[in-house]
Amino acid sequence: MDKASEKKFLIPEFGPLAGVRVISAGSIVAMPHAANMLADFGAEVIHIERPDSGDTFRGLGPFAEYNGKKVSTSWAQDARNRLSMGLNLNLVVPEVKELFLELIKVTDIFMENLVWLDKYGVSDEMLLEVNPKLVIVHVSGFGRPQFGGLPEVCDRASYDMIGQAASGLMFLNGDQDRPPVVAKPWLNDYQAALTTVFGALIGYIHAQKTGKGQSVDVAQFEAAARLLADTFVSYTEADIIRKRTQASIADAFQPYGVFKDKSGNYVVIGAFGPGVYNRFIKAVGFDLEYFNFKDCASSPKAVASEKGQELHRKTVEWVADRTADVVVEVISKAKVGCSKVYSAVDAVSDPHWLDRGDIIEYEDQTLNKKIKAFGIVPKLSDSPGKVWRGAPTLGQDTEEILGTLLGYSAEKIKGLKQKGLI
């Protein structure tokens, strides 16, 4: 008997995570998006929202409007495949504690980014006592003190921008002669979401092997810091502080940067190593003997040299004389990395994107119409993910969750509603 048939589920069975139940409690981006990545591949995600106002993400503009209804475009994209449960998650209230712990008993992964979890009466020890195989994933700006760190720092509030600053990521973004910039949109939140998915799944695999659950701690700033390549080793072992550079000027090798075409569009070109460099020089018709790799691109000194800077100027001019499409065609044909800097306008009509199923349609539950949104990644050959439903309305699934999963009677559900608990 497979796992999916051992307990009741409210969603269609599909994908490699069929039979896995996730409860998410919190709002905005990092943790809920991680839950949605699991939902895209078959996990049943029950997203707990405040009955009066719902997830804060619902109120984030811009909004799509249709027939007098409107929905946050962020919510429409990132809240698909969820079940929405309107619940006042305060375990000091006996009825709520009973309900929540009954759900925990039939759950595999509990994910939260409530930060000040203790005030709700929720503790890891309580949850693991109820369900010893449970994987508990905490997502916060600076981590939980149980895993180390200064308690006063762990207690700080955080948003995406804060994590970018605290991690070292922001220090590297932008031009060298200007203040650092925030990478958009909410890059650190989505980095943290990827780390959260990884932590949740390795914890789940361990629980399935050993029968023992555990807590996983994800800090936004650490999720970004882990992706900064050799930034920290460069400093500790080579006394090099990585800094911002001009967007169109590489500091260690070239060409590697952003260039403007004749129409004002931008392209990026990246040629790393002598082989790729030589192919670039030949493709654009420059003199390879004169603009040789050693003199122009083999080191920061070569890039900064008179000949290296001459090559940079000629590259800028070469791109500026052509359209981005022509640049991409010529450079890509030579097997050198190159792309137009895409906007949404470019992406949604690109044949490659469309053929890979990266732009899909599904029915939004608020607008009651089909919308176009970004699709499923990664692609799996035998058990692909899918979107079985668009983003839910607030509390859309509360009664079904309580009635079907927990066996609550209609009368009991009505009583919880009257008390404002659901």
Protein Blocks (a to p, Z undefined) as FASTA:
>chain_A
ZZklmpccfbdcedjkgoiacddedehjlmmmmmmmmmmnopacdddddfklopfklmpc
cdddeehiacdfklmmmmgoiacddddddfkbmklmmmmmmmmmmcfbdcdfehpmmlno
pafklmmmmmmmbccddddfkopfkngpjfklmmpccdfklmmmmnommmmgccfkbccd
dddehklmmmmmmmmmmmmmmmmmmmmmnopacdddddfklmmmmmnojmmmmmmmnopa
cddddfklcfkbccddddddfkopacddddedjklmmmmmmmnopafklmgfklmmmpmk
lmmmmklmmmmmmmmmmmmmpcfklmmmmmmmnopacdddddfklmmmgmklmmnopacc
dddfklopacdddddddddfklccddfbdcddehklmmmmmmmmnopafklmmmmmmnop
ZZ
